[in-house]
Amino acid sequence: MVSIDHVSHKLLTYIPYVLVLIDMRYEGVKCGKDGSVDNHMEMGKKLLAAGQLADALSHFHAAVDGDPKNYMAYYRRAAVFLAMGKSKSALPDLSRVIELKPDFTSAWLQRGHLLLKWGKLDEAESDFKKVLKSNPSDKEEKEAQSQLAKSDEIQRLVAQSRRSFSSKDYMTAVAQLDAIIETCIWDANSREMRAESYIQMGEMGKAISDLKAASKLKNDNTQAFYKLSNIYYNLGDHEMSLNEVRECLKLDPDHKQCYSHYKQVKKLNKQIQSAEELIQEQRYEDAVSKYEAVMKTEPNVPHFSLLAKERICHALVHDQQGSRAISVCSEVLQSDPENVNALKNRAEAYVQDEQYEEAIKDYENAAKHSENDRQIKEGLERAQRLLKQTKKRDYYKILGVKRTAQKKEIIRAYRKLAQQWHPDNFQDPEEKKKAEKKFIDIAQAKEVLTDPEMRTKFDHGEDPMDPESQQSHHHHFHGGFHGFQGFNPFGSGPFNFKFNFN
């Protein structure tokens, strides 16, 4: 399908210059009653040939004002309008040329061309027949006959397309309308019928393209804007839907359909914006509630339910609610298995829930659909390190706390375990040796998890207490229970223990 912009540009780049060449036949015609009109005509012609359209138009405006009966001034101004893509402005000028000089066949032919492109077939045929009845040149006669034949063919296609559309044979209707629009590129009615056919076929992108063109081709086309708003709404694009329905209301503030739809879209748009602001403010639970309200406001459009669940999943992950996030993300992925955002969020939720193998699967799946996403790459590497780490020491498991545990919980768990596994509690040499090792692990876990920098490293798969992964770290342990270097398991942190054991 050839786009209106492409065809229009191609057409309009050569029409003005053809008109200028045709115009050369009339060089001897006196253009006005005084020299100023002649000067404007001459300057306008030169500027038009040079492609300086705005300046040329100013001169032809002046020529028309100076001599309202100068048909060549109107004709040349029409050429400039066409070059500027203003065919609607060119038509009245060509009509005025014909009124002033009825035997000017080039004007009849040119107006017929424009009328044909606007889909005004009867009027176009009348102009072409008028050319044939005048005294045309061989070239003009051949062109008029060709355009008449084309107009007859389009008349036949128009009748066929209407029958196909009425019988709901939308695919055939589209093929017929394609042929019509190839010639009648500015025919709003044909584009609207083709848009409706596309809607019935489920090809919304093509329908949008035709409706956007129709909204520009037909004055006060409120129905085109209303349909555009509805299409965007059903596609889940609330912002574009709001923009289009506002255009409808600009043309007709009392339009019942547009106003009713506007209220619904505005309410939904406001809820979504509010939810996103809450996420930005890190008020994640409030954001979840707001997106749940979105699903209640519009339960019948799957795209909005999917969007709401995707963002709820995102908020829950950031709120460190891994288990809830996994459930919601999975609902999204059931409907949209290739949703990269949901895959990334569920992967992070799996990490929070310490399901590292599942997290790796999601990150790898996401990478297939978004190869250059740095967040996916870093998340995958982190999940792989954490999985490897589980086969070594896990300081969270040593203290029996979750990865989301606050510092107070960590200290409380440490105190309890430190008292339980203090070596002085054990007399048997083997048990004492085992307790010493256990106590060192507990002390190390507390040291790492209460130090923000060390905890961050551990959460990213590095062990700050492992000489192999942290060669430059000074908090290593050497020897047995009495060989600590760098910290005291009894004295580190904001508290000290004094145990009295018998």
N, C-alpha and C positions, 0 to 999 in steps of 0.2 A: 504494500500500500504506500503510495507516494504522499508524503506529508504536505499539508497546506502551506506551511512556511517555505518548504523547499520549492514547491511548484510556483508559489507566488513570487519568490525571489528570482527564480529563473525567468519567469514571464516578464516581470517588471524591469529586469535589467536591460532588455532589448526593445521593449515597446516604445519608450520615449524617443530613442534614436531612429527607429523606423519612421515614427511620426515626423521627426525633423527632416528626414530624407524626402518623405512624401511632400512635406511642406515646401521643399525647394521649388516645386512646380509653380508655386504661387509667389515667387520672389518679386514679380512685377506688380503685384496687387498693392494699391495704396492703402496703408494701414490706419491712417487717421487724418484728422483735419490739421494737425500741427506737427512740428518736428519733434516735440517732446514724446509723443506716443511712439513715433518711429524709433526714437532713441531707446526707449524702454523695450520695444520689440526686439531690436537688434542686440542689445545687451542681454536680454533674457535668453535669446536663442544661443548666443555664445556661451553663456553660463550653463545652460542646459546641456549643450554638447560637451562641456568640460566636466559635467557631473556635479556642479555646484548648485544643488537643487533649491536650497532655501533662498539663496540670492536670486536665482532665476525666477522663483515664484513671486518674490517681491516686485520684480520688474513687470511681470505679467499682470499682477494685481493692479499696478499703477496704470498699465496700458488699458485694462478693462475699465478702470475708473475714468480714465481720460477720454475713452471712446467706447461707450457701452454697446455700440453696434458693430464693433470690429470683430468679425467672426474669427479671424486668425488669432487674435489675442486669447479668446476662449479656447480655441483648439490647442494652442501651445500650452496654455495653463493646464488643460486636461492632461497633456503629456507629462507635465511636471507632477501633477497629482498622482498619476499612475506610477511614475518612477519612485514616488515617496510611499507607495503602497496604499494610497487613499482613493481607491476605486469609487467609493460612494460619492466623493467630491468631484470625481472626473465625469460621472454620468450627467449631472445637470449642465456642465459646461458643454459636453458633446450635444446635448439636446438643444442648447441655446445656439450652437453652431448651425444645426440643422434648421432651426427656426429662422435664423438670419440668412442662411444660404442653402435652400432645400436641394440644390443640385450638387452639393459637396459629397460625393459618393464615399470618400475616405472616412468622413464622419459617421455616415450611416453604417459602414462596414465595421468601424471601430466600436460604435455603440452596440452593434449586434454581437460582437465578440464578448463585450463586457456583460451584456444581458444573458448570454449563453452561460458564462461562467457563474453568474448569480443564480442560474437555474430558472430564469424567466424565459421559458422556451417559446411561448406564443409571441411575446414581444420581440425576441431575437429573430424568429422566423419572419416576422413582419419587416424588420429592418433589412434582412438579407434579400427578401423579395423586392423591396424598394430599390436596392442596388441593381438588381437584374432588370428592373423596369426603366432605370435611368440610362445614361449612356456610359457604362463602365468601361474601363480598360480591359484588355484580355485577362490580365492578372487579377483584377478585381472581380471580374465575372467568374473566373475559375474558383477564386476563394469563396465567393458568395454561394456558388453551387455546392462546394465541398462542405461548407458550414450548414447549409440547409439539409444536406443528406445526414450529417452528423446529428443535427437537431431532431430529425425524424427518428433516427435510431434511438436517441435518448428518450424521446417520447414513448417509444415502444418499451424500453427498459423500465421506465417509471411505472407504467401500467403493470408490467410483470412483477416488479418488486413489491408493489402494493398487494397484489394477489398472494404472493409468497408470504408476505408478512401477515396478512389476514388469516392464512391457513396455518400459521405458526411454523412455516418452513424457514426458520431463521438463517440457516446456513446458505440456502439458495438466495434468500433476500440479500444477505451480505455480499455475495458474489455479484449480484445485479447492481447493488448500490455502489460497489467498488468501481464498476464500469462507468456509472453515472458521475461519481465524484471525481473520477480521473479527468473529466472534461469540465464539469460544473463544480469547480473547486471551492466556490464561495456559496454553495447552495446549503443553507442552514437546515432546511426541511429534510433533505436526504441524509445529512449528518445526524440529525436527531433520530431518524428512523433506524439508521445503522447502529447508533448508540444503544437504542432500545433492544435491537436484535442481539447485540453483544451482551447486554445485561442478561437477557434470557438464556444466552449460551454460557454465561458465567465468566466471560472474558472482560473483567472489570477495567483492566488497564487500558484496553482499546476503547471501551465505552467512555472512560474519562477523557481520552484524547479528543474524541468526536464532540463530546459535550462542551469541553473548553473552547473548541473552535466555534461551535454553535452559539455559545454565550457572547462571543465577540462579533459574529456575523449578523446576528439579529438584535435589533434594539430592544431594550427592556425585557430580556429573555429570562424572566424570573424562574420559569420551569426548569431551564437548564441548570441554574444554580441550585435549585432545590434537589434535583436528581443527583448532582455532583456531591452535595452535602450528605445525602443519604448513602451514596456509594462509599464515600470515605468513612462514614460512621460505621457501616457494616463491615468495613475492612479494619476497624479498630483505630483509625487515625482521627482522633477527636479534635486535634488542632486544625487540620485541614477542613474537617467537616464544619467547624465553627467559622472558619474564614469564608467558606462558600455560602453558608446560610446568611451570613452578614451581608454579602454582596446582594443576595436576593432582597433583603430588607432595606437596603439602600435604595433599590429601585421601587420597592412598594412596602412601606412600613406596616401596612395593614394586611399583608399577605398572610392568610390564616394558616396555611400549611407550613410556611417558613417560620412564622412566629412560634407556633406550637413546637416545631422541631428545634428551634433556637433555644427555647427554655430547657428542653431535655439535654441538649448538647452542652449548654453552658453549665448546668448543674453538674454533669459528669466531669467536664473539664476542670471545674473548680475543685471537685473532690480529688481528682488525680494530682493537680498542682499542689494542693494542700498536703497530700500524702508524701509527695516528693520533697516538699519543704521539711516535713517532719523527719524524713530520712537524713536530709542534710544536717538537721539539728541533732541527729543521733537519738531521736525519740522514737525508737524502733517499734515499741509495743503500740504506741499511738498511731504510727504509720500503718501497722498491721490492721488496726481497727478501721482506719480510714479506707484502706483498700477493700476490706470486707464490706464496707458501705457502698463502694463502687459496684461490687457484684450484686448488691440488692437493688441499686438504682437501675442497672441494666443487666437483667438476668438472661436476656434472650439473644445477645450478641456474643458468640463464643470468644471472639478476639479480646473483648474487654475482660471476660472471666480469666482468660489465659494470661493477659497482661497483669491483672491484679494478683494472681497466684504467683507469677514469676517475681513480682516485686515484694510480695509477702515473704517468699523464700529468701530473697536477698536481705530483707530486713532482719529475719530470724537468724540468718548466718552471722550478720554483724552484731546481733544481740547475744551471740554465743549460745543460741538455742539449737544445737545441732540436730537433735532427734526430731523436733518439730519441723525444722527446715527440710530434712530428708523426706519426710512425708509429703510436704507441699510441693517440693521440687519434683518429686516422682510423679505427682498428678500432672504437672506441666509436661514432663517428658513423655508421659503416656499419650498425650495428645499431639505433642510436637517433639519427636525423638531427637531432632537435630538442633534444638534450641541451645545455642552455645552458652548463653547467660545462665540458663537453668543447669546445664552440665557443670559449669564452673562453680556455681553456688552449691550444688549438691556435693561436688568433690570436696569443697572446703568444709561443708557440714559433716561429711564422712571423716575428714581429718579431725574435726572437733570431737567426733564420736569414737575416734581411734580405730576406725575401719579403713586402714591405709590401703589395703589392696583394692577395695571398692573405689576409693578416691583416685587411685592410679588409673583404674579403668575409665572413670569419667573424664579425667584430664586427657587421657589418650584419645578418647572419643571426640572430645571438644577440639583437640588439635587437628583432627581430620577435616573439620569444617572451618577452622580458623588457624591456618598454619603459622602465621606471623604474630600471633598474640603472645606478647611477652608475659602477661599474667599467667597464661596457661603453662608456658614453659617453666616459669619459676615455681608455680604451684605443683607441677608434676615432679620437679627435682626435689622439692621439699617433702612431698608425700613419700617419694622413694627413700630419702634419707631417714624419715621417721619410721618407715617400715623396717629399714636396716637397723635402726636404733632399738626397736622393740626386741631384737635378738640379743641386745646388750643390756645395759642398765636403763631402767625407766624410773626416773626420780618420782614421778607422780604415783606409780604403782608402789614404790618403796614406802611412801608416806600414806598410801591408800586414799589419795585425793584425786579429783577430776582435773583435767587440764584447764578448766575454767575457774578453778578454786582461787579465792581471794587470799591475800597474805595472812589474814587472821586465821583462816581455816588451816593454812599450811603450818603456821606456828603452833596451833592447837594440836594438830596431828603429830607434829614433831615432839612436842613436850610429852605427849602420851606414850609414844613409841620409845623415846629416849629413856624415860623412866622404866619402861618395861624391859628394855634390852641393855640397860647399863651393866657392864661387865661385873661390877661389884655384887650384882644379884646372883651370880653363879659361882659355885665352889668347884664343881667338877672341871678339871683342866680342859677337856674337849668341849664341854658346853661353854666354858668361859671363852675359849678361842673362837667358837662360833658366834658368841654374843659380841665379842670385840669386832668381828668382821661386819656383823649386822649393824652394830652401833655406828661404825664408820660410814656405812652406806646411808644410814638415817641422817647422820650429821652432814654428809655431802649433799644429800637431797635437799635438806633444809637450806644449806648454804647457796645452792644453785637457784632454788625456787623463790628465795626471798631477796635475791639480788636481781633487779630488773634487767640489767645487761646480760647477765649469765642466763637468766630464764629465757630471754628472747633468743639467744643463741641455741639453747636446748630445744625450744619450740620450733626452730628452723632446721632441726636435725643434727646439730653439732653438740658434742658433749664437752662442756668446759672443763671437766675433770679428767678427760681422757688425754694423756700425753700425745697420743698419735694424731688426734684431730686438733689439739690445741697446743702446739709446741711452745708457743710464747706465753702460755698462761701460767701463772705462778702459784695457783691454788692446787697443787698436786699433793698427793699423800705418799709418803715413803715410810717403809717399815710397818710396824704394828700399831696398836692402839696408842702407844706412847710416842710415836714418831711423827706426829702432825707437823707440817710446815705450812705456814700461811694463815691458819685459823685454828681457834680452839673450839671444839664441839660444845664446850660448856659455856664459853664466854662470848662467842660471836653473836652479833645482832643486838637488839635493844634489851636483852634480858640475860640473867645468869641463873644457873641452877646450883643448889647446895643440897646434896643428898646425904643422909645419915643412914648408913647401912650397918647392921650388926653382923 
